[in-house]
Amino acid sequence: MWQRAWTVLRERLTLLQWVSNYTGSTLRSDATAGLTVGAMLIPQAMAYAVIAGMPPIYGLYAGLVPLLAYPLFGSSRQLAVGPVAIDMLIVGAGVGALAQSGTERYVALAILLTAMVGGIQILMGLLRLGFVASLLSRPVITGLTTAASLIIACSQLGNLLGVELGRSQYVHVLLWEALQHVGGTHPLTVGLGVGCIGLLLGLSRWLPRVPGPLVVVVGSTAASWFFGLEQQGVSVIGDIPTGLPSLEVWSVSFGELNALLPAAVTVALVQFMKDVSLGRIFAKRHGYSIAPNQELIGVGAGNVLGSLFQGIPASGSFSRSAVNDQAGASTPLANAFAAVVIALTLLFLTPLFSYLPT
C-alpha cells in the first residue's frame, strides 16, 4: 500500500522525479537560465497585461506564483511559464464583452477567469484527457499562433500611433479604424515606437544574446524621464503599485461563471495545446518524455494558485522557453529563479517603470 501511495505521489509531484539527482552544476545552470528569463519577463509581462486590458502590475503578479507552482507539478524541464500574448488576447475578448477595460469589475472577472482556467485544466488532468494532445496537428497550432500574432500586432496600432482605437478580434476592423484615425497620429509617439521596433529587430539579428526587450524598456524609460516625453504628449504607464500581491479569494456568482465559461474553456485548451507541443520539442531535444496529463495539472495548479494572488492566466511561452533552453535550464526549477527576479522587481523597482512609454 505504501509503495502504491509513493508511486502516485511521485507521479503527481514531479519534483520528486528529478530532485534526487540535483547537483551544484544543475543549480548554477537553472539559476543562470532563470535570471535571464526573469529579466526578459519583466517587460513582456507588463505588455501582455495591457493586451488583456489589465493594468501592467497584474502581468507581474502572473509572473510570480505560477512560476513557483510549476516546478512542483510540471513535467517539462525547459518550459518557461508566465503570461503569454495569445492567452491575453482571449482574456481581453472574453472579459471585454462583460465589463469595461480597466475597471475593478473587469479586473475581478479576469482573475476569476484565471481560476476557472486552472480548475478546468486540473480536472482534465485528473480525468486523463491528455490524450487529446495526440490529436492536434502542427498546422492547426501554427495557424492559431500566426493568426493571434497578427491580431495582437494590429491591436497595438493605437498605442503605436498615439491615438485612441476600439478593441476588436478582427484584423480588418482594426486596420480600417487605424486608417480612419491616421490624421490624429502623434509624430513623437510614432517615432519612439518605430525606433524601439528597429532596435528590437537589430538586437535580435546582430546581438541575439542581448535581452532586447529589457534594453528597449530601460532605454525608453530613461529617455522618457530625461526628456519629459509625457509632457510632450507621449502616453506612459504611470504609477505602478509596489509590493508583493496579497491573498484574495475570488468573488463568485453563478451568472459570471456561466458567462466566462466559453473563454475559460478556450484559454485552457489553447494553453494545453501550446504547452504540450512546446514540451515535446524540448523533451525530444534532450532525450526525455513529458506527461500531457501532468502538464495539465502543473499549469492548472499555477493558474488556480496564481489567481488567489491576483494573477492572470499563465502558461508556457514560445520565446522565453527558447531562451530558457539556450541559457542551460536543466529542470523546471529555473522558473523559480525567474520568479525571484519578478519578486525583487515588485518590491523595489516598480516606481522606475512609471515613465515607461506605452
C-alpha positions as CSV (number, residue, x, y, z in Angstrom):
1,M,0.0,0.0,0.0
2,W,2.8,2.4,0.9
3,Q,4.6,1.7,-2.3
4,R,1.5,2.4,-4.3
5,A,1.0,5.7,-2.4
6,W,4.6,6.6,-3.1
7,T,4.2,5.8,-6.8
8,V,1.1,8.0,-7.0
9,L,2.8,10.8,-5.1
10,R,5.9,10.6,-7.3
11,E,3.7,10.7,-10.4
12,R,1.8,13.8,-9.3
13,L,4.6,15.7,-7.5
14,T,7.1,15.6,-10.4
15,L,9.6,17.4,-8.3
16,L,10.4,14.1,-6.7
17,Q,11.4,12.7,-10.1
18,W,14.5,14.9,-10.5
19,V,15.4,16.4,-7.2
20,S,17.4,13.4,-6.1
21,N,19.8,13.9,-9.0
22,Y,20.1,17.6,-8.4
23,T,23.7,18.9,-8.2
24,G,25.5,22.2,-7.8
25,S,26.2,22.3,-11.5
26,T,22.5,21.9,-12.2
27,L,21.7,24.6,-9.8
28,R,24.0,27.0,-11.5
29,S,22.5,26.2,-14.9
30,D,19.0,26.7,-13.7
31,A,19.9,29.9,-11.9
32,T,21.5,31.4,-15.0
33,A,18.6,30.4,-17.2
34,G,16.0,31.6,-14.6
35,L,17.6,35.0,-14.1
36,T,17.9,35.5,-17.8
37,V,14.3,34.6,-18.5
38,G,13.2,36.7,-15.5
39,A,14.8,39.8,-16.9
40,M,13.1,39.1,-20.2
41,L,9.8,38.5,-18.5
42,I,9.6,41.9,-16.8
43,P,8.7,44.0,-19.9
44,Q,6.8,41.2,-21.5
45,A,4.5,40.6,-18.5
46,M,3.6,44.2,-18.3
47,A,3.0,44.5,-22.1
48,Y,0.9,41.3,-22.1
49,A,-1.3,42.6,-19.3
50,V,-2.1,45.7,-21.4
51,I,-3.1,43.4,-24.3
52,A,-5.6,41.8,-21.9
53,G,-7.0,45.2,-20.9
54,M,-5.4,44.9,-17.5
55,P,-3.1,47.3,-15.6
56,P,0.6,46.3,-16.1
57,I,1.0,45.2,-12.5
58,Y,-1.2,42.2,-13.0
59,G,1.2,40.9,-15.6
60,L,4.0,40.9,-13.0
61,Y,1.7,39.2,-10.5
62,A,1.2,36.4,-13.0
63,G,5.0,36.0,-13.3
64,L,5.3,35.1,-9.6
65,V,3.1,32.3,-8.0
66,P,2.6,30.2,-11.2
67,L,6.4,30.0,-11.7
68,L,6.7,28.7,-8.2
69,A,3.9,26.1,-8.6
70,Y,5.0,24.7,-12.0
71,P,8.3,23.1,-10.7
72,L,6.3,21.1,-8.2
73,F,3.9,19.5,-10.8
74,G,5.1,20.2,-14.3
75,S,6.9,17.6,-16.4
76,S,8.8,19.8,-18.9
77,R,12.3,20.8,-17.8
78,Q,12.7,23.7,-20.2
79,L,9.2,25.2,-20.3
80,A,9.2,28.8,-19.1
81,V,5.9,29.7,-17.6
82,G,4.3,33.2,-17.3
83,P,1.8,35.5,-19.2
84,V,1.6,34.8,-22.9
85,A,0.3,37.1,-25.6
86,I,-2.2,34.7,-27.2
87,D,-3.8,33.9,-23.8
88,M,-4.2,37.6,-23.1
89,L,-5.9,38.1,-26.5
90,I,-8.6,35.6,-25.5
91,V,-8.9,37.1,-22.0
92,G,-9.4,40.5,-23.4
93,A,-12.1,39.2,-25.8
94,G,-13.9,37.2,-23.2
95,V,-13.9,39.6,-20.3
96,G,-14.2,42.7,-22.5
97,A,-17.7,41.5,-23.5
98,L,-18.8,41.7,-19.9
99,A,-17.1,44.8,-18.4
100,Q,-15.2,47.9,-19.3
101,S,-11.5,47.5,-19.6
102,G,-9.5,48.8,-16.6
103,T,-12.4,48.9,-14.2
104,E,-12.5,47.0,-10.9
105,R,-15.1,44.6,-12.2
106,Y,-13.0,43.9,-15.3
107,V,-10.0,43.0,-13.1
108,A,-12.1,40.8,-10.8
109,L,-13.6,38.9,-13.8
110,A,-10.1,38.4,-15.3
111,I,-8.8,36.9,-12.1
112,L,-11.9,34.7,-11.7
113,L,-11.4,33.6,-15.3
114,T,-7.8,32.6,-14.4
115,A,-9.1,30.4,-11.6
116,M,-11.7,28.8,-13.9
117,V,-8.9,28.0,-16.5
118,G,-6.8,26.4,-13.8
119,G,-9.7,24.4,-12.5
120,I,-10.6,23.1,-15.9
121,Q,-7.0,22.1,-16.6
122,I,-6.7,20.2,-13.3
123,L,-10.0,18.4,-13.9
124,M,-8.8,17.4,-17.4
125,G,-5.5,16.1,-16.0
126,L,-7.2,14.1,-13.3
127,L,-9.6,12.6,-15.9
128,R,-6.6,11.8,-18.0
129,L,-7.7,13.8,-21.0
130,G,-4.1,14.5,-22.0
131,F,-4.5,12.0,-24.9
132,V,-6.2,14.9,-26.8
133,A,-2.8,16.3,-27.4
134,S,-2.1,13.4,-29.8
135,L,-5.0,14.5,-32.0
136,L,-3.6,18.0,-32.5
137,S,-1.8,18.6,-35.8
138,R,1.1,21.1,-36.2
139,P,-0.7,23.1,-38.9
140,V,-3.6,23.8,-36.5
141,I,-1.2,25.1,-33.8
142,T,0.8,27.1,-36.3
143,G,-2.3,28.6,-37.8
144,L,-3.6,29.5,-34.4
145,T,-0.4,31.2,-33.2
146,T,0.2,33.0,-36.5
147,A,-3.4,34.4,-36.5
148,A,-3.0,35.5,-32.9
149,S,0.2,37.3,-33.7
150,L,-1.4,39.3,-36.5
151,I,-4.4,40.3,-34.3
152,I,-2.1,41.2,-31.4
153,A,0.1,43.4,-33.6
154,C,-2.9,45.2,-35.1
155,S,-4.5,45.7,-31.6
156,Q,-1.4,47.8,-30.6
157,L,-1.7,50.2,-33.6
158,G,-3.4,52.7,-31.3
159,N,-0.5,52.8,-28.9
160,L,2.0,53.0,-31.8
161,L,0.2,55.9,-33.5
162,G,-0.7,57.7,-30.3
163,V,-4.5,57.6,-30.9
164,E,-7.5,56.0,-29.2
165,L,-8.8,53.0,-31.0
166,G,-11.5,50.5,-30.1
167,R,-10.9,46.8,-29.4
168,S,-11.8,44.1,-31.9
169,Q,-10.7,40.5,-32.7
170,Y,-10.9,41.2,-36.4
171,V,-7.8,42.4,-38.2
172,H,-9.7,44.2,-41.0
173,V,-11.7,46.2,-38.4
174,L,-8.5,47.2,-36.5
175,L,-6.7,48.2,-39.7
176,W,-9.7,50.2,-41.0
177,E,-10.1,52.1,-37.7
178,A,-6.4,52.9,-37.6
179,L,-6.6,54.3,-41.2
180,Q,-9.6,56.5,-40.2
181,H,-7.5,58.0,-37.3
182,V,-4.2,58.3,-39.2
183,G,-4.8,62.1,-39.3
184,G,-4.6,62.3,-35.5
185,T,-1.2,60.5,-35.3
186,H,1.2,61.8,-32.7
187,P,4.6,62.0,-34.5
188,L,6.8,61.7,-31.4
189,T,4.9,58.6,-30.3
190,V,5.3,57.0,-33.8
191,G,9.0,57.9,-33.9
192,L,9.6,56.4,-30.5
193,G,7.6,53.2,-31.3
194,V,9.3,52.7,-34.7
195,G,12.7,53.3,-33.2
196,C,12.1,50.7,-30.5
197,I,10.9,48.1,-33.0
198,G,14.0,48.8,-35.1
199,L,16.2,48.3,-32.0
200,L,14.4,45.1,-31.1
201,L,14.9,43.7,-34.7
202,G,18.6,44.8,-34.8
203,L,19.5,43.3,-31.5
204,S,17.8,40.0,-32.3
205,R,19.7,39.8,-35.5
206,W,23.2,41.1,-34.6
207,L,23.3,40.7,-30.8
208,P,21.0,37.7,-30.1
209,R,22.3,37.1,-26.6
210,V,21.4,40.7,-25.5
211,P,17.9,40.8,-24.0
212,G,16.3,43.2,-26.5
213,P,13.0,43.8,-24.7
214,L,14.9,44.7,-21.5
215,V,17.2,47.1,-23.3
216,V,14.3,48.8,-25.0
217,V,12.4,49.1,-21.7
218,V,15.3,50.6,-19.8
219,G,16.4,52.9,-22.7
220,S,12.9,54.2,-23.5
221,T,12.1,54.7,-19.8
222,A,15.3,56.7,-19.2
223,A,14.7,58.8,-22.4
224,S,11.1,59.4,-21.2
225,W,12.3,60.6,-17.8
226,F,15.2,62.7,-19.1
227,F,13.3,64.4,-22.0
228,G,9.9,64.7,-20.2
229,L,8.2,62.8,-23.0
230,E,4.9,62.7,-21.1
231,Q,4.7,66.5,-21.1
232,Q,5.2,66.3,-24.9
233,G,2.1,64.0,-25.4
234,V,3.6,60.6,-25.2
235,S,1.5,58.1,-23.2
236,V,3.3,56.5,-20.3
237,I,2.4,53.6,-17.9
238,G,2.1,55.8,-14.8
239,D,2.2,54.8,-11.2
240,I,2.6,51.0,-10.6
241,P,2.0,49.7,-7.0
242,T,5.0,48.4,-5.1
243,G,4.9,45.2,-3.1
244,L,4.0,41.6,-3.4
245,P,0.4,40.6,-4.2
246,S,-1.9,39.8,-1.3
247,L,-4.1,36.7,-0.9
248,E,-7.6,37.4,-2.1
249,V,-10.4,34.9,-2.5
250,W,-12.5,35.3,-5.7
251,S,-15.9,36.9,-5.7
252,V,-18.1,34.4,-7.5
253,S,-21.6,34.3,-8.8
254,F,-23.3,31.7,-11.0
255,G,-24.1,34.2,-13.7
256,E,-20.4,35.3,-14.0
257,L,-19.2,31.7,-14.1
258,N,-21.7,30.9,-16.8
259,A,-20.7,34.0,-18.8
260,L,-17.0,33.3,-18.5
261,L,-17.1,29.6,-19.2
262,P,-16.6,29.8,-23.0
263,A,-13.5,32.0,-22.6
264,A,-12.2,29.8,-19.8
265,V,-12.5,26.6,-21.8
266,T,-10.8,28.3,-24.8
267,V,-7.9,29.5,-22.8
268,A,-7.5,26.2,-21.0
269,L,-7.4,24.3,-24.3
270,V,-5.1,26.8,-26.1
271,Q,-2.7,26.7,-23.2
272,F,-2.7,22.9,-23.2
273,M,-2.1,22.6,-27.0
274,K,0.7,25.1,-26.8
275,D,2.4,23.7,-23.7
276,V,2.4,20.1,-24.8
277,S,3.7,21.0,-28.3
278,L,6.5,23.1,-26.8
279,G,7.2,20.5,-24.1
280,R,7.5,17.7,-26.7
281,I,10.0,19.7,-28.7
282,F,12.4,20.2,-25.8
283,A,11.8,16.7,-24.5
284,K,12.8,15.2,-27.8
285,R,15.9,17.5,-28.0
286,H,17.1,16.5,-24.5
287,G,16.1,12.8,-24.5
288,Y,13.2,12.6,-22.0
289,S,9.4,12.4,-22.2
290,I,6.7,14.7,-20.9
291,A,3.3,13.6,-19.5
292,P,0.4,15.6,-21.0
293,N,-1.9,14.8,-18.1
294,Q,0.7,16.1,-15.7
295,E,1.2,19.2,-17.8
296,L,-2.4,20.0,-17.4
297,I,-2.2,19.6,-13.6
298,G,1.1,21.7,-13.4
299,V,-0.2,24.6,-15.4
300,G,-3.6,24.3,-13.9
301,A,-2.2,24.5,-10.4
302,G,-0.2,27.5,-11.3
303,N,-3.3,29.3,-12.6
304,V,-5.5,28.4,-9.6
305,L,-2.9,29.4,-7.0
306,G,-1.9,32.4,-9.1
307,S,-5.4,33.7,-9.2
308,L,-5.5,33.7,-5.4
309,F,-2.7,36.2,-5.6
310,Q,-4.3,38.4,-8.3
311,G,-2.6,36.7,-11.2
312,I,-3.9,36.5,-14.8
313,P,-3.5,33.3,-16.9
314,A,0.0,31.9,-17.2
315,S,1.3,29.2,-19.4
316,G,4.4,28.2,-21.4
317,S,6.0,30.9,-23.6
318,F,7.5,30.2,-27.0
319,S,10.2,32.9,-26.9
320,R,11.0,32.6,-23.2
321,S,11.2,28.8,-23.3
322,A,13.7,29.0,-26.2
323,V,15.8,31.4,-24.2
324,N,15.4,29.2,-21.1
325,D,16.7,26.2,-23.1
326,Q,19.6,28.2,-24.7
327,A,20.6,29.5,-21.3
328,G,21.0,26.0,-20.0
329,A,17.9,25.2,-17.9
330,S,18.1,21.6,-16.7
331,T,14.9,21.4,-14.6
332,P,11.7,23.3,-14.0
333,L,13.3,25.0,-11.0
334,A,14.6,27.6,-13.5
335,N,11.1,29.1,-13.3
336,A,11.5,29.7,-9.6
337,F,14.7,31.8,-10.2
338,A,12.7,33.8,-12.7
339,A,10.0,34.3,-10.1
340,V,12.7,35.7,-7.7
341,V,13.5,38.4,-10.4
342,I,9.8,39.3,-10.6
343,A,9.5,39.4,-6.8
344,L,12.5,41.8,-6.5
345,T,11.0,43.9,-9.2
346,L,7.7,44.2,-7.4
347,L,9.4,45.0,-4.1
348,F,11.9,47.6,-5.3
349,L,11.8,48.5,-9.0
350,T,8.1,49.3,-9.9
351,P,8.4,53.1,-9.3
352,L,11.1,53.2,-12.1
353,F,8.6,51.9,-14.7
354,S,6.2,54.8,-14.2
355,Y,7.9,56.7,-17.1
356,L,7.8,53.7,-19.4
357,P,6.1,54.8,-22.7
358,T,3.0,52.7,-23.5
